[in-house]
Amino acid sequence: MAHLLKEEKDFRYIEVGEGNPIIVLHGLMGGLSNFDGVTDFFSNKGYKVLIPELPIYTMSLLKTNVKSFANYLKNFIEFKGFDEVILLGNSLGGHIGLYHTKLYPEKVKGLVITGSSGLYESAMGSGYTKRSDYEVIKKKAQDVFYDPEVATKEIVDEVYETVNDRNKLIKTLAIAKSAIRHNMAKDLPKMHTPTCIIWGKNDNVTPPEVADEFHELLPDSDLFWIDKCGHAAMMEHPNEFNKILNGWLESRGF
């Protein structure tokens, strides 16, 4: 990891740069280093970039759900003393950002979602019946990206370790069920927070029609596509992702 992890109170997080806070929310099996491109770029553009390590595998099973993580984020924002933040979430992180914005809209100046769950969850917890087969897990990890080479051995090893740890697997499946329960379709039309939707045209996990639906349901959203790109645009095309997001932030006066 390129950046130091701070440990304060109940939080472990990366913090880089000075200025308007952008809080980055990682996905279910997404490491904080997945956002190195975002962190490096925006910390040099007048933003304070923070990436809290979400307690996905350390919360009690009863609290392993989208709402609990949204409240954990609320506690983190209060701990840091921020009045307003920009939230950026990928996959489950996007869902947590959306749910937090539903509960606490006054704290969220802008929302950025990419490959977000919240409307379509069928791919989140499936496919772990052959979890002891490394090649099966490797293929599953590669399917997240348009270019399978992005799924390095390090990434595949991490996913393999996660799904073969019984405690982590139980939590993963609990989150997948929670994501289905916390479908946002009825909430989105009431959410007026400016939202930037950046999506890979070749996303197999949350297909392009999901992005279209988010755009349709959110009253104040802008939708941007990245070609030859899967589920994690900020990893697969960091330069293009940063350019789109920077342009959007400037256009919104953030």
CORPE-V74728 format. One line per field, one symbol per residue. psi: psi as a letter, one per 40 degrees, with the letter a starting at -180 (. if undefined). Layout:
psi: ???
This chain:
psi: heihhihhbeihiihhiiahhhhhhiadfhidededddddddeeefihhhgihifdeeiiddegiddddddddddddddefhdiihhhhhbddddddddddddgdeehdihhihfiiddhededeieedfeehdddddddddedidhdddgiddddddddddeehddddddddddddddddfheddddeehehhhhhhihefhedgiddddddddddhdgihhhihifhbegdeddgddddddddddddddef.
